[in-house]
Structures are given as structure tokens and as C-alpha cells.
Amino acid sequence: MMAIVLLLTLVGSGALLFITVKYYWGERGRPPLTGDQRRLQKEEEMRLRERQIEYARENPVRTRKPNFWDNSKVK
């Protein structure tokens, strides 16, 4: 009985370790970012977001004409 508990504990711990290592250093490629890296990533995201907002301001979405039967292009 004790051997079964020990075996299951080791198998569970090994599975947890395997999943943790695979998640952090496996297909993702690297562990979580540190404080400075997170700050730099956030700044880059904010710069890209500013560019998106500016582009949206300069190129607004053109809606369709309210008349369903009018298929001419909106200018």
C-alpha cells in the first residue's frame, strides 16, 4: 500500500515538473519576462497602439449609405 502511494506521488510530481518545464522553456521558447523586459514590452505595445489610433484617425471607417438599393461607392 505504501509503495503505491509513493509511486503515485512520484509520478504526479514528475508530471507536474515536466509540464512546468515544458510550459516555461518548451514551445514558448523562454521563461516569463523580468521587470525591465516587461516595461520595455509595454512601452513597445503602447507605441504600436498610438500608431494604430493615429492610422484610424487619418483613415476613418466608411459606412454604407442608408439607402439599401443605392449600390454606388461611398466617397
C-alpha positions in Angstrom: 0.0 0.0 0.0 2.8 2.4 0.9 4.6 1.6 -2.3 1.6 2.5 -4.4 1.2 5.9 -2.6 4.9 6.6 -3.1 4.8 5.6 -6.8 1.7 7.8 -7.5 3.3 10.7 -5.6 6.5 10.4 -7.7 4.5 10.1 -10.9 2.4 13.1 -10.1 5.4 15.2 -9.1 7.2 14.2 -12.3 4.2 15.1 -14.4 4.0 18.5 -12.7 7.7 19.1 -13.2 7.5 18.1 -16.8 4.5 20.3 -17.6 6.1 23.3 -15.8 9.4 22.9 -17.6 7.7 22.4 -21.0 5.4 25.4 -20.4 8.2 27.8 -19.4 11.1 26.7 -21.6 9.4 24.5 -24.2 7.5 25.6 -27.2 7.1 29.2 -25.9 10.9 29.5 -26.0 11.7 31.4 -22.8 10.7 32.0 -19.2 8.4 34.9 -18.2 9.8 38.4 -18.7 11.6 40.2 -15.9 10.5 43.7 -14.7 12.7 45.7 -17.1 11.7 43.4 -20.0 8.0 43.7 -19.2 8.4 47.5 -19.0 10.1 47.6 -22.5 7.4 45.3 -23.9 4.7 47.5 -22.5 6.3 50.6 -24.0 6.6 49.0 -27.4 2.9 47.9 -27.2 1.9 51.5 -26.3 3.9 52.9 -29.3 2.2 50.4 -31.7 -1.2 51.3 -30.2 -0.5 55.0 -30.7 0.3 54.3 -34.4 -3.0 52.3 -34.7 -5.0 55.1 -33.2 -3.3 57.7 -35.5 -4.0 55.5 -38.5 -7.6 55.1 -37.5 -8.0 58.8 -37.1 -6.5 59.5 -40.5 -8.4 56.7 -42.3 -11.9 56.5 -40.7 -14.2 53.6 -41.5 -16.6 54.5 -44.3 -20.1 53.2 -43.6 -22.6 52.2 -46.2 -25.3 54.5 -47.5 -28.6 54.2 -45.6 -30.5 53.5 -48.8 -30.4 49.7 -49.3 -30.9 49.9 -53.1 -28.1 52.5 -53.7 -25.0 50.5 -54.5 -22.8 53.4 -55.5 -19.5 53.7 -53.7 -19.1 55.8 -50.6 -16.6 58.6 -51.0 
